[in-house]
Amino acid sequence: MERGYQNVVFESDALQIVTALRNHSTDRSVLGPVVEDTKSLLTQITGEGFTHIRRTANGVAHRLARFALHIGGSLYWFEESPDFISDILYEDCNS
């Protein structure tokens, strides 16, 4: 939001989360406040919002999450993807 992104599509292989975020009713579950805050933030972004993808097409997210377990700070990539995901990024885009 701070960078002015528009038409962003978030992808997740967690179907229950995607369903909760796309539901127009108020979420009254234990995680409802988090879901409702997230839905509120998503309204600031134009476009699809949140969509479900197959786990097999989510290799980049999995590899980035594993990488994040071993770093001590924050890293940002805006222009190019990191080398360690290039191969699986190609696979994800073509699956």
mmCIF file as gemmi writes it, N, C-alpha and C atoms, coordinates in Angstrom:
data_model
loop_
_atom_site.group_PDB
_atom_site.id
_atom_site.type_symbol
_atom_site.label_atom_id
_atom_site.label_alt_id
_atom_site.label_comp_id
_atom_site.label_asym_id
_atom_site.label_entity_id
_atom_site.label_seq_id
_atom_site.pdbx_PDB_ins_code
_atom_site.Cartn_x
_atom_site.Cartn_y
_atom_site.Cartn_z
_atom_site.occupancy
_atom_site.B_iso_or_equiv
_atom_site.pdbx_formal_charge
_atom_site.auth_seq_id
_atom_site.auth_asym_id
_atom_site.pdbx_PDB_model_num
ATOM 1 N N . MET Axp A 1 ? 0.812 -1.176 0 1 0 ? 1 A 1
ATOM 2 C CA . MET Axp A 1 ? 0 0 0 1 0 ? 1 A 1
ATOM 3 C C . MET Axp A 1 ? 0.866 1.254 0 1 0 ? 1 A 1
ATOM 4 N N . GLU Axp A 2 ? 1.94 1.229 0.788 1 0 ? 2 A 1
ATOM 5 C CA . GLU Axp A 2 ? 2.799 2.401 0.866 1 0 ? 2 A 1
ATOM 6 C C . GLU Axp A 2 ? 3.496 2.681 -0.454 1 0 ? 2 A 1
ATOM 7 N N . ARG Axp A 3 ? 3.741 1.658 -1.235 1 0 ? 3 A 1
ATOM 8 C CA . ARG Axp A 3 ? 4.439 1.827 -2.499 1 0 ? 3 A 1
ATOM 9 C C . ARG Axp A 3 ? 3.497 2.147 -3.648 1 0 ? 3 A 1
ATOM 10 N N . GLY Axp A 4 ? 2.215 2.192 -3.396 1 0 ? 4 A 1
ATOM 11 C CA . GLY Axp A 4 ? 1.258 2.542 -4.433 1 0 ? 4 A 1
ATOM 12 C C . GLY Axp A 4 ? 0.966 1.426 -5.414 1 0 ? 4 A 1
ATOM 13 N N . TYR Axp A 5 ? 1.136 0.181 -5 1 0 ? 5 A 1
ATOM 14 C CA . TYR Axp A 5 ? 0.837 -0.94 -5.89 1 0 ? 5 A 1
ATOM 15 C C . TYR Axp A 5 ? -0.651 -0.973 -6.202 1 0 ? 5 A 1
ATOM 16 N N . GLN Axp A 6 ? -0.969 -1.328 -7.433 1 0 ? 6 A 1
ATOM 17 C CA . GLN Axp A 6 ? -2.356 -1.478 -7.856 1 0 ? 6 A 1
ATOM 18 C C . GLN Axp A 6 ? -2.48 -2.768 -8.64 1 0 ? 6 A 1
ATOM 19 N N . ASN Axp A 7 ? -3.697 -3.283 -8.69 1 0 ? 7 A 1
ATOM 20 C CA . ASN Axp A 7 ? -3.985 -4.518 -9.421 1 0 ? 7 A 1
ATOM 21 C C . ASN Axp A 7 ? -3.109 -5.672 -8.961 1 0 ? 7 A 1
ATOM 22 N N . VAL Axp A 8 ? -2.914 -5.774 -7.659 1 0 ? 8 A 1
ATOM 23 C CA . VAL Axp A 8 ? -2.111 -6.838 -7.075 1 0 ? 8 A 1
ATOM 24 C C . VAL Axp A 8 ? -2.996 -8.051 -6.845 1 0 ? 8 A 1
ATOM 25 N N . VAL Axp A 9 ? -2.485 -9.226 -7.178 1 0 ? 9 A 1
ATOM 26 C CA . VAL Axp A 9 ? -3.183 -10.473 -6.909 1 0 ? 9 A 1
ATOM 27 C C . VAL Axp A 9 ? -2.325 -11.287 -5.952 1 0 ? 9 A 1
ATOM 28 N N . PHE Axp A 10 ? -2.865 -11.575 -4.78 1 0 ? 10 A 1
ATOM 29 C CA . PHE Axp A 10 ? -2.184 -12.426 -3.814 1 0 ? 10 A 1
ATOM 30 C C . PHE Axp A 10 ? -2.629 -13.856 -4.06 1 0 ? 10 A 1
ATOM 31 N N . GLU Axp A 11 ? -1.684 -14.772 -4.083 1 0 ? 11 A 1
ATOM 32 C CA . GLU Axp A 11 ? -1.993 -16.172 -4.3 1 0 ? 11 A 1
ATOM 33 C C . GLU Axp A 11 ? -1.644 -16.965 -3.053 1 0 ? 11 A 1
ATOM 34 N N . SER Axp A 12 ? -2.465 -17.958 -2.756 1 0 ? 12 A 1
ATOM 35 C CA . SER Axp A 12 ? -2.215 -18.822 -1.605 1 0 ? 12 A 1
ATOM 36 C C . SER Axp A 12 ? -2.7 -20.226 -1.913 1 0 ? 12 A 1
ATOM 37 N N . ASP Axp A 13 ? -1.996 -21.21 -1.362 1 0 ? 13 A 1
ATOM 38 C CA . ASP Axp A 13 ? -2.461 -22.587 -1.5 1 0 ? 13 A 1
ATOM 39 C C . ASP Axp A 13 ? -3.305 -23.005 -0.294 1 0 ? 13 A 1
ATOM 40 N N . ALA Axp A 14 ? -3.585 -22.068 0.606 1 0 ? 14 A 1
ATOM 41 C CA . ALA Axp A 14 ? -4.424 -22.333 1.779 1 0 ? 14 A 1
ATOM 42 C C . ALA Axp A 14 ? -5.87 -21.965 1.443 1 0 ? 14 A 1
ATOM 43 N N . LEU Axp A 15 ? -6.632 -22.949 1 1 0 ? 15 A 1
ATOM 44 C CA . LEU Axp A 15 ? -7.992 -22.705 0.524 1 0 ? 15 A 1
ATOM 45 C C . LEU Axp A 15 ? -8.889 -22.085 1.593 1 0 ? 15 A 1
ATOM 46 N N . GLN Axp A 16 ? -8.76 -22.509 2.844 1 0 ? 16 A 1
ATOM 47 C CA . GLN Axp A 16 ? -9.613 -21.955 3.902 1 0 ? 16 A 1
ATOM 48 C C . GLN Axp A 16 ? -9.352 -20.466 4.109 1 0 ? 16 A 1
ATOM 49 N N . ILE Axp A 17 ? -8.104 -20.065 3.999 1 0 ? 17 A 1
ATOM 50 C CA . ILE Axp A 17 ? -7.766 -18.642 4.165 1 0 ? 17 A 1
ATOM 51 C C . ILE Axp A 17 ? -8.321 -17.839 2.994 1 0 ? 17 A 1
ATOM 52 N N . VAL Axp A 18 ? -8.13 -18.346 1.79 1 0 ? 18 A 1
ATOM 53 C CA . VAL Axp A 18 ? -8.642 -17.65 0.606 1 0 ? 18 A 1
ATOM 54 C C . VAL Axp A 18 ? -10.16 -17.517 0.696 1 0 ? 18 A 1
ATOM 55 N N . THR Axp A 19 ? -10.832 -18.587 1.093 1 0 ? 19 A 1
ATOM 56 C CA . THR Axp A 19 ? -12.288 -18.552 1.228 1 0 ? 19 A 1
ATOM 57 C C . THR Axp A 19 ? -12.715 -17.513 2.259 1 0 ? 19 A 1
ATOM 58 N N . ALA Axp A 20 ? -12.029 -17.479 3.395 1 0 ? 20 A 1
ATOM 59 C CA . ALA Axp A 20 ? -12.363 -16.506 4.447 1 0 ? 20 A 1
ATOM 60 C C . ALA Axp A 20 ? -12.16 -15.078 3.958 1 0 ? 20 A 1
ATOM 61 N N . LEU Axp A 21 ? -11.082 -14.839 3.222 1 0 ? 21 A 1
ATOM 62 C CA . LEU Axp A 21 ? -10.789 -13.484 2.753 1 0 ? 21 A 1
ATOM 63 C C . LEU Axp A 21 ? -11.731 -13.031 1.644 1 0 ? 21 A 1
ATOM 64 N N . ARG Axp A 22 ? -12.26 -13.965 0.894 1 0 ? 22 A 1
ATOM 65 C CA . ARG Axp A 22 ? -13.168 -13.606 -0.194 1 0 ? 22 A 1
ATOM 66 C C . ARG Axp A 22 ? -14.624 -13.557 0.254 1 0 ? 22 A 1
ATOM 67 N N . ASN Axp A 23 ? -14.897 -14.024 1.465 1 0 ? 23 A 1
ATOM 68 C CA . ASN Axp A 23 ? -16.256 -14.044 1.995 1 0 ? 23 A 1
ATOM 69 C C . ASN Axp A 23 ? -16.665 -12.629 2.414 1 0 ? 23 A 1
ATOM 70 N N . HIS Axp A 24 ? -17.834 -12.201 1.989 1 0 ? 24 A 1
ATOM 71 C CA . HIS Axp A 24 ? -18.299 -10.848 2.305 1 0 ? 24 A 1
ATOM 72 C C . HIS Axp A 24 ? -18.927 -10.748 3.694 1 0 ? 24 A 1
ATOM 73 N N . SER Axp A 25 ? -19.225 -11.883 4.307 1 0 ? 25 A 1
ATOM 74 C CA . SER Axp A 25 ? -19.787 -11.881 5.662 1 0 ? 25 A 1
ATOM 75 C C . SER Axp A 25 ? -18.682 -11.641 6.681 1 0 ? 25 A 1
ATOM 76 N N . THR Axp A 26 ? -19.056 -11.132 7.843 1 0 ? 26 A 1
ATOM 77 C CA . THR Axp A 26 ? -18.096 -10.91 8.918 1 0 ? 26 A 1
ATOM 78 C C . THR Axp A 26 ? -17.641 -12.251 9.47 1 0 ? 26 A 1
ATOM 79 N N . ASP Axp A 27 ? -16.338 -12.425 9.592 1 0 ? 27 A 1
ATOM 80 C CA . ASP Axp A 27 ? -15.761 -13.657 10.128 1 0 ? 27 A 1
ATOM 81 C C . ASP Axp A 27 ? -15.812 -13.601 11.652 1 0 ? 27 A 1
ATOM 82 N N . ARG Axp A 28 ? -16.537 -14.52 12.246 1 0 ? 28 A 1
ATOM 83 C CA . ARG Axp A 28 ? -16.699 -14.538 13.7 1 0 ? 28 A 1
ATOM 84 C C . ARG Axp A 28 ? -15.888 -15.66 14.354 1 0 ? 28 A 1
ATOM 85 N N . SER Axp A 29 ? -14.933 -16.209 13.621 1 0 ? 29 A 1
ATOM 86 C CA . SER Axp A 29 ? -14.083 -17.26 14.18 1 0 ? 29 A 1
ATOM 87 C C . SER Axp A 29 ? -13.033 -16.647 15.101 1 0 ? 29 A 1
ATOM 88 N N . VAL Axp A 30 ? -12.219 -17.496 15.694 1 0 ? 30 A 1
ATOM 89 C CA . VAL Axp A 30 ? -11.143 -17.03 16.569 1 0 ? 30 A 1
ATOM 90 C C . VAL Axp A 30 ? -10.194 -16.116 15.801 1 0 ? 30 A 1
ATOM 91 N N . LEU Axp A 31 ? -9.967 -16.437 14.531 1 0 ? 31 A 1
ATOM 92 C CA . LEU Axp A 31 ? -9.081 -15.619 13.702 1 0 ? 31 A 1
ATOM 93 C C . LEU Axp A 31 ? -9.821 -14.5 12.981 1 0 ? 31 A 1
ATOM 94 N N . GLY Axp A 32 ? -11.095 -14.339 13.287 1 0 ? 32 A 1
ATOM 95 C CA . GLY Axp A 32 ? -11.918 -13.327 12.633 1 0 ? 32 A 1
ATOM 96 C C . GLY Axp A 32 ? -11.327 -11.934 12.612 1 0 ? 32 A 1
ATOM 97 N N . PRO Axp A 33 ? -10.798 -11.426 13.735 1 0 ? 33 A 1
ATOM 98 C CA . PRO Axp A 33 ? -10.217 -10.079 13.706 1 0 ? 33 A 1
ATOM 99 C C . PRO Axp A 33 ? -9.06 -9.942 12.711 1 0 ? 33 A 1
ATOM 100 N N . VAL Axp A 34 ? -8.244 -10.98 12.603 1 0 ? 34 A 1
ATOM 101 C CA . VAL Axp A 34 ? -7.127 -10.945 11.642 1 0 ? 34 A 1
ATOM 102 C C . VAL Axp A 34 ? -7.672 -10.971 10.218 1 0 ? 34 A 1
ATOM 103 N N . VAL Axp A 35 ? -8.649 -11.84 9.984 1 0 ? 35 A 1
ATOM 104 C CA . VAL Axp A 35 ? -9.262 -11.935 8.658 1 0 ? 35 A 1
ATOM 105 C C . VAL Axp A 35 ? -9.916 -10.607 8.281 1 0 ? 35 A 1
ATOM 106 N N . GLU Axp A 36 ? -10.648 -10.013 9.195 1 0 ? 36 A 1
ATOM 107 C CA . GLU Axp A 36 ? -11.334 -8.752 8.906 1 0 ? 36 A 1
ATOM 108 C C . GLU Axp A 36 ? -10.343 -7.611 8.671 1 0 ? 36 A 1
ATOM 109 N N . ASP Axp A 37 ? -9.263 -7.563 9.439 1 0 ? 37 A 1
ATOM 110 C CA . ASP Axp A 37 ? -8.226 -6.545 9.199 1 0 ? 37 A 1
ATOM 111 C C . ASP Axp A 37 ? -7.603 -6.726 7.826 1 0 ? 37 A 1
ATOM 112 N N . THR Axp A 38 ? -7.346 -7.976 7.458 1 0 ? 38 A 1
ATOM 113 C CA . THR Axp A 38 ? -6.757 -8.259 6.149 1 0 ? 38 A 1
ATOM 114 C C . THR Axp A 38 ? -7.71 -7.86 5.034 1 0 ? 38 A 1
ATOM 115 N N . LYS Axp A 39 ? -8.988 -8.182 5.182 1 0 ? 39 A 1
ATOM 116 C CA . LYS Axp A 39 ? -9.975 -7.784 4.17 1 0 ? 39 A 1
ATOM 117 C C . LYS Axp A 39 ? -10.031 -6.269 4.038 1 0 ? 39 A 1
ATOM 118 N N . SER Axp A 40 ? -9.923 -5.574 5.144 1 0 ? 40 A 1
ATOM 119 C CA . SER Axp A 40 ? -9.932 -4.115 5.118 1 0 ? 40 A 1
ATOM 120 C C . SER Axp A 40 ? -8.734 -3.577 4.339 1 0 ? 40 A 1
ATOM 121 N N . LEU Axp A 41 ? -7.572 -4.161 4.559 1 0 ? 41 A 1
ATOM 122 C CA . LEU Axp A 41 ? -6.377 -3.734 3.82 1 0 ? 41 A 1
ATOM 123 C C . LEU Axp A 41 ? -6.502 -4.049 2.335 1 0 ? 41 A 1
ATOM 124 N N . LEU Axp A 42 ? -7.102 -5.184 2.009 1 0 ? 42 A 1
ATOM 125 C CA . LEU Axp A 42 ? -7.253 -5.571 0.606 1 0 ? 42 A 1
ATOM 126 C C . LEU Axp A 42 ? -8.151 -4.614 -0.165 1 0 ? 42 A 1
ATOM 127 N N . THR Axp A 43 ? -9.074 -3.939 0.519 1 0 ? 43 A 1
ATOM 128 C CA . THR Axp A 43 ? -9.949 -2.995 -0.18 1 0 ? 43 A 1
ATOM 129 C C . THR Axp A 43 ? -9.177 -1.787 -0.696 1 0 ? 43 A 1
ATOM 130 N N . GLN Axp A 44 ? -7.978 -1.567 -0.171 1 0 ? 44 A 1
ATOM 131 C CA . GLN Axp A 44 ? -7.158 -0.441 -0.613 1 0 ? 44 A 1
ATOM 132 C C . GLN Axp A 44 ? -6.417 -0.751 -1.913 1 0 ? 44 A 1
ATOM 133 N N . ILE Axp A 45 ? -6.477 -1.996 -2.343 1 0 ? 45 A 1
ATOM 134 C CA . ILE Axp A 45 ? -5.79 -2.422 -3.559 1 0 ? 45 A 1
ATOM 135 C C . ILE Axp A 45 ? -6.849 -2.782 -4.591 1 0 ? 45 A 1
ATOM 136 N N . THR Axp A 46 ? -6.74 -2.222 -5.761 1 0 ? 46 A 1
ATOM 137 C CA . THR Axp A 46 ? -7.692 -2.573 -6.811 1 0 ? 46 A 1
ATOM 138 C C . THR Axp A 46 ? -7.262 -3.881 -7.449 1 0 ? 46 A 1
ATOM 139 N N . GLY Axp A 47 ? -8.193 -4.584 -8.023 1 0 ? 47 A 1
ATOM 140 C CA . GLY Axp A 47 ? -7.874 -5.834 -8.694 1 0 ? 47 A 1
ATOM 141 C C . GLY Axp A 47 ? -8.532 -7.021 -8.018 1 0 ? 47 A 1
ATOM 142 N N . GLU Axp A 48 ? -8.094 -8.175 -8.364 1 0 ? 48 A 1
ATOM 143 C CA . GLU Axp A 48 ? -8.675 -9.433 -7.894 1 0 ? 48 A 1
ATOM 144 C C . GLU Axp A 48 ? -8.593 -9.593 -6.391 1 0 ? 48 A 1
ATOM 145 N N . GLY Axp A 49 ? -7.455 -9.284 -5.813 1 0 ? 49 A 1
ATOM 146 C CA . GLY Axp A 49 ? -7.3 -9.416 -4.367 1 0 ? 49 A 1
ATOM 147 C C . GLY Axp A 49 ? -6.614 -10.696 -3.966 1 0 ? 49 A 1
ATOM 148 N N . PHE Axp A 50 ? -7.38 -11.756 -3.734 1 0 ? 50 A 1
ATOM 149 C CA . PHE Axp A 50 ? -6.836 -12.997 -3.209 1 0 ? 50 A 1
ATOM 150 C C . PHE Axp A 50 ? -7.376 -14.161 -4.009 1 0 ? 50 A 1
ATOM 151 N N . THR Axp A 51 ? -6.519 -15.065 -4.423 1 0 ? 51 A 1
ATOM 152 C CA . THR Axp A 51 ? -6.957 -16.208 -5.206 1 0 ? 51 A 1
ATOM 153 C C . THR Axp A 51 ? -6.249 -17.473 -4.737 1 0 ? 51 A 1
ATOM 154 N N . HIS Axp A 52 ? -6.906 -18.606 -4.941 1 0 ? 52 A 1
ATOM 155 C CA . HIS Axp A 52 ? -6.35 -19.899 -4.553 1 0 ? 52 A 1
ATOM 156 C C . HIS Axp A 52 ? -5.6 -20.511 -5.732 1 0 ? 52 A 1
ATOM 157 N N . ILE Axp A 53 ? -4.449 -21.094 -5.434 1 0 ? 53 A 1
ATOM 158 C CA . ILE Axp A 53 ? -3.694 -21.829 -6.448 1 0 ? 53 A 1
ATOM 159 C C . ILE Axp A 53 ? -3.335 -23.193 -5.88 1 0 ? 53 A 1
ATOM 160 N N . ARG Axp A 54 ? -3.011 -24.114 -6.762 1 0 ? 54 A 1
ATOM 161 C CA . ARG Axp A 54 ? -2.589 -25.444 -6.319 1 0 ? 54 A 1
ATOM 162 C C . ARG Axp A 54 ? -1.249 -25.356 -5.593 1 0 ? 54 A 1
ATOM 163 N N . ARG Axp A 55 ? -1.061 -26.198 -4.606 1 0 ? 55 A 1
ATOM 164 C CA . ARG Axp A 55 ? 0.19 -26.218 -3.854 1 0 ? 55 A 1
ATOM 165 C C . ARG Axp A 55 ? 1.377 -26.49 -4.784 1 0 ? 55 A 1
ATOM 166 N N . THR Axp A 56 ? 1.169 -27.304 -5.805 1 0 ? 56 A 1
ATOM 167 C CA . THR Axp A 56 ? 2.26 -27.614 -6.728 1 0 ? 56 A 1
ATOM 168 C C . THR Axp A 56 ? 2.703 -26.395 -7.524 1 0 ? 56 A 1
ATOM 169 N N . ALA Axp A 57 ? 1.858 -25.376 -7.605 1 0 ? 57 A 1
ATOM 170 C CA . ALA Axp A 57 ? 2.211 -24.152 -8.329 1 0 ? 57 A 1
ATOM 171 C C . ALA Axp A 57 ? 2.677 -23.059 -7.384 1 0 ? 57 A 1
ATOM 172 N N . ASN Axp A 58 ? 3.012 -23.423 -6.15 1 0 ? 58 A 1
ATOM 173 C CA . ASN Axp A 58 ? 3.388 -22.433 -5.148 1 0 ? 58 A 1
ATOM 174 C C . ASN Axp A 58 ? 4.799 -22.683 -4.625 1 0 ? 58 A 1
ATOM 175 N N . GLY Axp A 59 ? 5.654 -23.208 -5.472 1 0 ? 59 A 1
ATOM 176 C CA . GLY Axp A 59 ? 7.012 -23.549 -5.065 1 0 ? 59 A 1
ATOM 177 C C . GLY Axp A 59 ? 7.847 -22.358 -4.643 1 0 ? 59 A 1
ATOM 178 N N . VAL Axp A 60 ? 7.655 -21.214 -5.281 1 0 ? 60 A 1
ATOM 179 C CA . VAL Axp A 60 ? 8.437 -20.022 -4.933 1 0 ? 60 A 1
ATOM 180 C C . VAL Axp A 60 ? 8.144 -19.605 -3.497 1 0 ? 60 A 1
ATOM 181 N N . ALA Axp A 61 ? 6.881 -19.562 -3.131 1 0 ? 61 A 1
ATOM 182 C CA . ALA Axp A 61 ? 6.523 -19.177 -1.757 1 0 ? 61 A 1
ATOM 183 C C . ALA Axp A 61 ? 7.114 -20.152 -0.753 1 0 ? 61 A 1
ATOM 184 N N . HIS Axp A 62 ? 7.075 -21.427 -1.082 1 0 ? 62 A 1
ATOM 185 C CA . HIS Axp A 62 ? 7.626 -22.441 -0.178 1 0 ? 62 A 1
ATOM 186 C C . HIS Axp A 62 ? 9.132 -22.259 -0.008 1 0 ? 62 A 1
ATOM 187 N N . ARG Axp A 63 ? 9.824 -22.044 -1.105 1 0 ? 63 A 1
ATOM 188 C CA . ARG Axp A 63 ? 11.283 -21.869 -1.028 1 0 ? 63 A 1
ATOM 189 C C . ARG Axp A 63 ? 11.65 -20.578 -0.297 1 0 ? 63 A 1
ATOM 190 N N . LEU Axp A 64 ? 10.906 -19.504 -0.535 1 0 ? 64 A 1
ATOM 191 C CA . LEU Axp A 64 ? 11.167 -18.247 0.183 1 0 ? 64 A 1
ATOM 192 C C . LEU Axp A 64 ? 10.91 -18.401 1.681 1 0 ? 64 A 1
ATOM 193 N N . ALA Axp A 65 ? 9.858 -19.133 2.029 1 0 ? 65 A 1
ATOM 194 C CA . ALA Axp A 65 ? 9.564 -19.352 3.453 1 0 ? 65 A 1
ATOM 195 C C . ALA Axp A 65 ? 10.676 -20.15 4.117 1 0 ? 65 A 1
ATOM 196 N N . ARG Axp A 66 ? 11.171 -21.174 3.445 1 0 ? 66 A 1
ATOM 197 C CA . ARG Axp A 66 ? 12.289 -21.958 4.007 1 0 ? 66 A 1
ATOM 198 C C . ARG Axp A 66 ? 13.529 -21.094 4.148 1 0 ? 66 A 1
ATOM 199 N N . PHE Axp A 67 ? 13.793 -20.247 3.167 1 0 ? 67 A 1
ATOM 200 C CA . PHE Axp A 67 ? 14.944 -19.344 3.215 1 0 ? 67 A 1
ATOM 201 C C . PHE Axp A 67 ? 14.819 -18.381 4.393 1 0 ? 67 A 1
ATOM 202 N N . ALA Axp A 68 ? 13.603 -17.873 4.613 1 0 ? 68 A 1
ATOM 203 C CA . ALA Axp A 68 ? 13.374 -16.89 5.677 1 0 ? 68 A 1
ATOM 204 C C . ALA Axp A 68 ? 13.651 -17.45 7.065 1 0 ? 68 A 1
ATOM 205 N N . LEU Axp A 69 ? 13.553 -18.76 7.216 1 0 ? 69 A 1
ATOM 206 C CA . LEU Axp A 69 ? 13.838 -19.38 8.512 1 0 ? 69 A 1
ATOM 207 C C . LEU Axp A 69 ? 15.295 -19.213 8.919 1 0 ? 69 A 1
ATOM 208 N N . HIS Axp A 70 ? 16.172 -18.972 7.945 1 0 ? 70 A 1
ATOM 209 C CA . HIS Axp A 70 ? 17.611 -18.96 8.208 1 0 ? 70 A 1
ATOM 210 C C . HIS Axp A 70 ? 18.257 -17.586 8.129 1 0 ? 70 A 1
ATOM 211 N N . ILE Axp A 71 ? 17.462 -16.534 7.983 1 0 ? 71 A 1
ATOM 212 C CA . ILE Axp A 71 ? 18.048 -15.193 7.945 1 0 ? 71 A 1
ATOM 213 C C . ILE Axp A 71 ? 17.663 -14.44 9.214 1 0 ? 71 A 1
ATOM 214 N N . GLY Axp A 72 ? 18.474 -13.491 9.578 1 0 ? 72 A 1
ATOM 215 C CA . GLY Axp A 72 ? 18.223 -12.77 10.813 1 0 ? 72 A 1
ATOM 216 C C . GLY Axp A 72 ? 17.546 -11.429 10.64 1 0 ? 72 A 1
ATOM 217 N N . GLY Axp A 73 ? 17.352 -10.983 9.426 1 0 ? 73 A 1
ATOM 218 C CA . GLY Axp A 73 ? 16.773 -9.661 9.205 1 0 ? 73 A 1
ATOM 219 C C . GLY Axp A 73 ? 15.807 -9.673 8.046 1 0 ? 73 A 1
ATOM 220 N N . SER Axp A 74 ? 15.596 -8.502 7.485 1 0 ? 74 A 1
ATOM 221 C CA . SER Axp A 74 ? 14.67 -8.358 6.362 1 0 ? 74 A 1
ATOM 222 C C . SER Axp A 74 ? 15.445 -8.2 5.063 1 0 ? 74 A 1
ATOM 223 N N . LEU Axp A 75 ? 14.914 -8.781 4.013 1 0 ? 75 A 1
ATOM 224 C CA . LEU Axp A 75 ? 15.471 -8.626 2.673 1 0 ? 75 A 1
ATOM 225 C C . LEU Axp A 75 ? 14.341 -8.2 1.739 1 0 ? 75 A 1
ATOM 226 N N . TYR Axp A 76 ? 14.674 -7.38 0.738 1 0 ? 76 A 1
ATOM 227 C CA . TYR Axp A 76 ? 13.679 -6.9 -0.219 1 0 ? 76 A 1
ATOM 228 C C . TYR Axp A 76 ? 14.227 -7.065 -1.625 1 0 ? 76 A 1
ATOM 229 N N . TRP Axp A 77 ? 13.375 -7.536 -2.539 1 0 ? 77 A 1
ATOM 230 C CA . TRP Axp A 77 ? 13.724 -7.63 -3.948 1 0 ? 77 A 1
ATOM 231 C C . TRP Axp A 77 ? 12.629 -6.933 -4.733 1 0 ? 77 A 1
ATOM 232 N N . PHE Axp A 78 ? 12.987 -5.926 -5.506 1 0 ? 78 A 1
ATOM 233 C CA . PHE Axp A 78 ? 11.981 -5.19 -6.265 1 0 ? 78 A 1
ATOM 234 C C . PHE Axp A 78 ? 12.173 -5.293 -7.777 1 0 ? 78 A 1
ATOM 235 N N . GLU Axp A 79 ? 13.379 -5.335 -8.222 1 0 ? 79 A 1
ATOM 236 C CA . GLU Axp A 79 ? 13.625 -5.339 -9.665 1 0 ? 79 A 1
ATOM 237 C C . GLU Axp A 79 ? 13.857 -6.739 -10.22 1 0 ? 79 A 1
ATOM 238 N N . GLU Axp A 80 ? 14.564 -7.566 -9.488 1 0 ? 80 A 1
ATOM 239 C CA . GLU Axp A 80 ? 14.889 -8.912 -9.949 1 0 ? 80 A 1
ATOM 240 C C . GLU Axp A 80 ? 14.661 -9.903 -8.822 1 0 ? 80 A 1
ATOM 241 N N . SER Axp A 81 ? 14.364 -11.125 -9.2 1 0 ? 81 A 1
ATOM 242 C CA . SER Axp A 81 ? 14.183 -12.16 -8.181 1 0 ? 81 A 1
ATOM 243 C C . SER Axp A 81 ? 15.55 -12.674 -7.735 1 0 ? 81 A 1
ATOM 244 N N . PRO Axp A 82 ? 15.639 -13.191 -6.515 1 0 ? 82 A 1
ATOM 245 C CA . PRO Axp A 82 ? 16.905 -13.752 -6.051 1 0 ? 82 A 1
ATOM 246 C C . PRO Axp A 82 ? 17.251 -15.011 -6.85 1 0 ? 82 A 1
ATOM 247 N N . ASP Axp A 83 ? 18.536 -15.246 -7.025 1 0 ? 83 A 1
ATOM 248 C CA . ASP Axp A 83 ? 18.99 -16.377 -7.84 1 0 ? 83 A 1
ATOM 249 C C . ASP Axp A 83 ? 18.457 -17.721 -7.359 1 0 ? 83 A 1
ATOM 250 N N . PHE Axp A 84 ? 18.316 -17.892 -6.052 1 0 ? 84 A 1
ATOM 251 C CA . PHE Axp A 84 ? 17.942 -19.205 -5.533 1 0 ? 84 A 1
ATOM 252 C C . PHE Axp A 84 ? 16.492 -19.602 -5.826 1 0 ? 84 A 1
ATOM 253 N N . ILE Axp A 85 ? 15.699 -18.711 -6.412 1 0 ? 85 A 1
ATOM 254 C CA . ILE Axp A 85 ? 14.333 -19.089 -6.798 1 0 ? 85 A 1
ATOM 255 C C . ILE Axp A 85 ? 14.103 -19.028 -8.304 1 0 ? 85 A 1
ATOM 256 N N . SER Axp A 86 ? 15.119 -18.677 -9.07 1 0 ? 86 A 1
ATOM 257 C CA . SER Axp A 86 ? 14.933 -18.497 -10.516 1 0 ? 86 A 1
ATOM 258 C C . SER Axp A 86 ? 14.382 -19.74 -11.199 1 0 ? 86 A 1
ATOM 259 N N . ASP Axp A 87 ? 14.933 -20.913 -10.861 1 0 ? 87 A 1
ATOM 260 C CA . ASP Axp A 87 ? 14.492 -22.138 -11.519 1 0 ? 87 A 1
ATOM 261 C C . ASP Axp A 87 ? 13.038 -22.473 -11.187 1 0 ? 87 A 1
ATOM 262 N N . ILE Axp A 88 ? 12.692 -22.37 -9.922 1 0 ? 88 A 1
ATOM 263 C CA . ILE Axp A 88 ? 11.327 -22.721 -9.525 1 0 ? 88 A 1
ATOM 264 C C . ILE Axp A 88 ? 10.329 -21.631 -9.916 1 0 ? 88 A 1
ATOM 265 N N . LEU Axp A 89 ? 10.778 -20.389 -10.018 1 0 ? 89 A 1
ATOM 266 C CA . LEU Axp A 89 ? 9.92 -19.311 -10.507 1 0 ? 89 A 1
ATOM 267 C C . LEU Axp A 89 ? 9.507 -19.598 -11.945 1 0 ? 89 A 1
ATOM 268 N N . TYR Axp A 90 ? 10.455 -20.042 -12.745 1 0 ? 90 A 1
ATOM 269 C CA . TYR Axp A 90 ? 10.158 -20.415 -14.125 1 0 ? 90 A 1
ATOM 270 C C . TYR Axp A 90 ? 9.128 -21.549 -14.156 1 0 ? 90 A 1
ATOM 271 N N . GLU Axp A 91 ? 9.326 -22.564 -13.305 1 0 ? 91 A 1
ATOM 272 C CA . GLU Axp A 91 ? 8.387 -23.691 -13.248 1 0 ? 91 A 1
ATOM 273 C C . GLU Axp A 91 ? 6.998 -23.231 -12.815 1 0 ? 91 A 1
ATOM 274 N N . ASP Axp A 92 ? 6.921 -22.396 -11.779 1 0 ? 92 A 1
ATOM 275 C CA . ASP Axp A 92 ? 5.627 -21.914 -11.284 1 0 ? 92 A 1
ATOM 276 C C . ASP Axp A 92 ? 4.879 -21.116 -12.348 1 0 ? 92 A 1
ATOM 277 N N . CYS Axp A 93 ? 5.598 -20.305 -13.094 1 0 ? 93 A 1
ATOM 278 C CA . CYS Axp A 93 ? 4.959 -19.475 -14.121 1 0 ? 93 A 1
ATOM 279 C C . CYS Axp A 93 ? 4.465 -20.303 -15.296 1 0 ? 93 A 1
ATOM 280 N N . ASN Axp A 94 ? 5.015 -21.471 -15.475 1 0 ? 94 A 1
ATOM 281 C CA . ASN Axp A 94 ? 4.655 -22.301 -16.617 1 0 ? 94 A 1
ATOM 282 C C . ASN Axp A 94 ? 3.866 -23.545 -16.234 1 0 ? 94 A 1
ATOM 283 N N . SER Axp A 95 ? 3.362 -23.612 -15.018 1 0 ? 95 A 1
ATOM 284 C CA . SER Axp A 95 ? 2.585 -24.798 -14.622 1 0 ? 95 A 1
ATOM 285 C C . SER Axp A 95 ? 1.105 -24.498 -14.608 1 0 ? 95 A 1
